Amino acid sequence: MRVIAIDGPAGSGKSTVARAVAQRLGLDYLDTGAMYRSVAFACLRRGIDPLDAEKVAALAPSLDIEVAGRVTVDGDDATEAIRSPEVTKAVTAVAANPEVRAEMVRRQRAWAESRGGGVVEGRDIGSVVFPQAAVKVYLTASDEERARRRSHEVRADDVTAVAADIARRDHADSTREASPLHVAEGATVIDTTGHTVDEIVDQVIGMLP
């Protein structure tokens, strides 16, 4: 398989870059964060407390999740719903659940195997899911740039509040026991601050063997 693994924190530009890389190379693209958000969405819809690890772990394997141009959960379009503030808050606990992560990793590997590879982005792709990826990249950006990007994505006017939420997620992602966010061994760190998408895409593609 030829997998391009793109990791990084919120607002680093990984989704935008990953989509562009996939389009440029004619490869399929997978947003793994949307998978965890789908589980969080399903929990809220069913009245399951995201902090109830046992119930969340039992729910995850039963869900039919499709992440492509649109995101569907058990046949229902959840593309917009998984980006809601409620889901954003709930996904932190869901993503920290070891059993949920194990199930999602299994699905992510199956997705790549069925396609012979692809561009996969998330927070543990190069470190856990595909440690032997052809290219491993860790994107980052300044705190100010990340907050600005995220406020635009979620259509929020209060950049300070968005920055505080990013800091909360950074701490949760980097300190969780299961697959914490960190730079994978052999990954190239790219600071996207002040660079165009095309510039970053060129750099990533240039790493292909």
C-alpha positions in Angstrom: 0.0 0.0 0.0 1.1 3.6 -0.6 -0.2 5.6 2.4 0.5 9.2 3.0 0.0 9.9 6.7 -0.8 13.5 7.7 -1.1 14.2 11.4 -1.4 17.4 13.4 -3.4 19.4 15.9 -6.6 21.3 15.2 -6.2 24.2 12.9 -2.8 23.0 11.5 -4.3 22.7 8.0 -4.1 18.9 7.8 -7.6 18.4 6.3 -7.1 21.0 3.6 -3.6 19.8 2.8 -4.7 16.1 2.8 -7.6 16.7 0.5 -5.3 18.6 -1.9 -2.6 16.0 -1.9 -5.2 13.3 -2.6 -6.7 15.3 -5.4 -3.3 16.0 -6.9 -2.2 12.3 -6.8 -5.6 10.9 -7.7 -5.8 9.0 -4.4 -8.6 8.4 -2.0 -8.7 10.6 1.2 -9.8 9.6 4.7 -10.6 12.1 7.5 -10.2 9.9 10.6 -11.4 12.7 12.9 -14.8 12.5 11.2 -15.0 8.9 12.3 -14.5 9.7 16.0 -16.9 12.6 15.6 -19.5 10.2 14.1 -19.2 8.0 17.2 -19.7 11.1 19.4 -22.7 12.1 17.3 -24.2 8.7 17.7 -23.7 8.8 21.5 -25.5 12.1 21.8 -28.3 11.0 19.6 -28.8 7.9 21.7 -28.5 9.7 25.0 -25.3 8.0 25.9 -22.9 10.0 28.1 -19.6 10.3 26.2 -17.8 9.7 29.5 -19.5 6.3 30.0 -16.6 4.4 28.6 -18.3 1.0 28.7 -21.4 2.1 26.8 -19.5 4.1 24.3 -17.1 1.1 23.6 -20.1 -1.1 23.1 -21.7 1.3 20.7 -18.8 2.0 18.4 -18.6 -1.5 16.7 -22.3 -1.5 15.9 -22.2 1.8 13.9 -22.3 2.0 10.1 -20.0 4.9 9.4 -19.3 6.2 5.9 -16.8 9.0 5.5 -16.4 10.1 1.9 -17.7 13.3 0.3 -20.4 13.2 2.9 -20.5 11.6 6.3 -23.3 9.2 7.1 -24.0 7.4 10.4 -26.3 4.4 10.2 -27.6 5.8 6.9 -28.3 9.3 8.1 -26.4 12.3 6.7 -24.4 13.7 9.6 -21.9 15.8 7.6 -22.9 19.1 9.3 -24.0 17.6 12.6 -20.6 16.1 13.5 -19.1 19.6 13.4 -21.5 21.1 16.0 -20.2 22.5 19.2 -21.9 19.7 21.1 -20.1 17.0 19.2 -16.8 18.9 19.3 -17.0 18.9 23.1 -18.1 15.3 23.3 -15.5 13.9 20.9 -12.6 14.5 23.3 -13.9 11.8 25.7 -14.9 9.5 22.8 -11.5 9.7 21.1 -9.7 8.9 24.4 -11.6 5.6 24.8 -9.1 2.8 24.0 -11.7 0.4 22.7 -13.2 3.0 20.4 -9.7 3.8 19.1 -9.0 0.1 18.5 -12.2 -0.2 16.5 -11.6 2.9 14.4 -7.9 1.9 13.7 -9.2 -1.5 12.5 -11.6 0.3 10.1 -9.0 2.7 8.9 -6.6 0.0 8.1 -9.3 -1.9 6.3 -10.2 1.2 4.3 -6.6 1.6 3.1 -6.2 -2.1 2.3 -9.3 -2.1 0.1 -7.9 0.8 -1.9 -4.3 0.0 -2.0 -3.5 3.0 0.1 -4.6 6.6 0.2 -4.1 9.9 2.0 -5.1 9.5 5.6 -5.2 12.4 8.1 -5.7 12.5 11.9 -3.7 12.5 15.1 -2.2 9.0 15.3 -1.9 8.0 11.7 1.9 7.9 11.4 2.5 6.8 14.9 -0.1 4.0 15.3 -2.3 3.4 12.3 0.3 3.3 9.6 3.8 3.5 11.1 5.3 2.2 7.8 3.5 4.8 5.7 5.4 5.9 2.5 5.3 9.5 3.8 4.7 10.7 7.3 4.0 14.4 7.9 3.2 16.3 11.1 1.7 19.7 10.3 1.7 22.6 12.8 1.1 26.3 12.8 1.3 29.2 15.2 -1.4 29.4 17.9 -2.8 32.6 16.3 -3.0 31.1 12.9 -4.6 28.0 14.2 -7.3 29.9 16.1 -8.0 32.1 13.0 -8.4 29.1 10.8 -10.7 27.3 13.2 -12.9 30.3 13.9 -13.4 30.5 10.1 -14.2 26.8 9.8 -16.8 26.9 12.6 -18.0 30.3 11.7 -17.2 31.7 15.1 -16.7 35.4 15.8 -15.0 34.9 19.2 -11.4 34.0 18.2 -10.4 34.0 21.9 -12.9 31.3 22.7 -11.8 29.2 19.8 -8.2 29.5 20.9 -9.2 28.4 24.4 -11.0 25.4 22.9 -7.9 24.5 20.8 -5.8 24.6 23.9 -8.2 22.3 25.7 -8.1 19.8 22.8 -4.4 20.0 22.5 -4.0 19.1 26.1 -6.5 16.3 26.0 -5.1 14.8 22.7 -1.5 14.9 23.9 -2.0 13.6 27.4 -4.5 10.8 26.8 -3.2 7.2 27.4 -4.5 5.8 24.1 -2.6 6.9 21.1 -1.7 10.4 22.3 -0.9 13.1 19.7 2.8 13.4 19.1 5.3 13.6 16.2 5.7 10.0 14.8 9.1 8.6 14.5 10.4 9.4 11.0 7.8 12.1 10.4 8.7 15.4 8.8 7.4 18.4 10.8 6.0 21.2 8.6 5.0 24.6 9.9 2.1 25.8 7.7 2.0 29.4 9.1 2.3 31.9 6.2 2.4 29.3 3.5 -0.1 28.5 0.8 -1.8 25.2 0.4 0.0 24.5 -2.9 3.4 25.2 -1.2 2.7 22.6 1.5 1.3 20.1 -1.0 4.4 20.4 -3.2 6.5 19.7 -0.2 4.5 16.6 0.9 4.5 15.2 -2.6 8.2 15.8 -3.0 8.7 13.4 -0.1 7.3 10.4 -2.0 10.0 7.8 -2.8 
